[in-house]
Amino acid sequence: MYIIDTQQFRVFAEAVARLEPSFGSGRIEPCQIKILCGEIMNVWPASIFPGLDVPDEATASPSRAAHDPASADDLEELLVEMDRLG
């Protein structure tokens, strides 16, 4: 689990809530969420930093690895949880 500053989390949640569906697919794309994670929370995947020595446990997430790519249901769950946290 990672705990971040509440204000930063609220800024992220508000940015997610304002996302517009992709023109091509008509849905919010996983890459839109990923970009917000990087831009607002400074959370980036190790894959964009070639040569970076990152411990395996930092990049591996067994629970997420077995999960399908982000879907509209995932986004809805995220938004509900963010709303609950306030």
C-alpha positions as CSV (number, residue, x, y, z in Angstrom):
1,M,0.0,0.0,0.0
2,Y,1.1,3.5,-0.8
3,I,-0.2,6.6,1.1
4,I,0.0,9.9,-0.6
5,D,-0.9,13.4,0.4
6,T,-4.7,13.9,0.6
7,Q,-4.7,17.1,-1.4
8,Q,-2.6,15.5,-4.2
9,F,-5.0,12.5,-4.2
10,R,-8.0,14.9,-4.5
11,V,-6.3,16.7,-7.4
12,F,-5.8,13.4,-9.1
13,A,-9.4,12.3,-8.5
14,E,-10.8,15.5,-9.9
15,A,-8.6,15.2,-12.9
16,V,-9.8,11.7,-13.5
17,A,-13.4,12.8,-13.2
18,R,-12.8,15.5,-15.9
19,L,-11.4,13.1,-18.4
20,E,-13.1,13.0,-21.8
21,P,-13.6,9.8,-23.7
22,S,-11.2,9.2,-26.5
23,F,-12.4,10.4,-29.9
24,G,-11.5,7.1,-31.6
25,S,-12.9,4.6,-29.1
26,G,-15.6,6.6,-27.3
27,R,-14.2,5.6,-23.9
28,I,-11.6,6.7,-21.4
29,E,-8.4,4.9,-22.3
30,P,-6.0,3.4,-19.8
31,C,-3.2,5.6,-21.1
32,Q,-5.2,8.7,-20.0
33,I,-5.1,7.4,-16.4
34,K,-1.5,6.5,-16.7
35,I,-0.5,10.0,-17.9
36,L,-2.4,11.5,-15.0
37,C,-0.6,9.2,-12.5
38,G,2.7,10.5,-13.9
39,E,1.8,14.1,-14.2
40,I,-0.1,14.6,-10.9
41,M,1.3,11.9,-8.6
42,N,4.8,11.5,-10.2
43,V,4.1,7.7,-10.5
44,W,5.8,6.3,-13.6
45,P,6.3,2.8,-14.9
46,A,9.9,1.5,-14.8
47,S,9.6,0.6,-18.4
48,I,10.0,4.2,-19.5
49,F,13.4,4.5,-17.8
50,P,15.7,2.1,-19.8
51,G,18.6,1.0,-17.7
52,L,17.0,1.9,-14.4
53,D,17.8,-0.8,-11.8
54,V,14.4,-1.4,-10.1
55,P,13.9,-4.3,-7.7
56,D,11.5,-7.0,-9.0
57,E,9.1,-6.4,-6.2
58,A,8.7,-2.8,-7.2
59,T,7.6,-3.7,-10.7
60,A,5.7,-6.9,-10.2
61,S,2.2,-6.9,-9.0
62,P,0.8,-10.5,-9.0
63,S,-2.8,-9.3,-8.3
64,R,-2.7,-6.7,-11.1
65,A,-0.7,-9.0,-13.5
66,A,-3.5,-11.5,-13.5
67,H,-6.1,-8.8,-14.1
68,D,-7.2,-7.7,-17.6
69,P,-6.2,-4.3,-18.8
70,A,-8.2,-1.3,-17.3
71,S,-11.8,-1.3,-18.3
72,A,-14.7,1.1,-17.8
73,D,-15.6,-1.0,-14.8
74,D,-12.1,-0.4,-13.3
75,L,-12.5,3.3,-13.8
76,E,-15.9,3.3,-12.2
77,E,-14.5,1.4,-9.2
78,L,-11.7,3.8,-8.9
79,L,-14.0,6.8,-9.0
80,V,-16.4,5.3,-6.4
81,E,-13.4,4.6,-4.1
82,M,-12.1,8.2,-4.6
83,D,-15.5,9.6,-3.9
84,R,-15.8,7.5,-0.8
85,L,-12.4,8.7,0.5
86,G,-13.6,12.2,-0.1
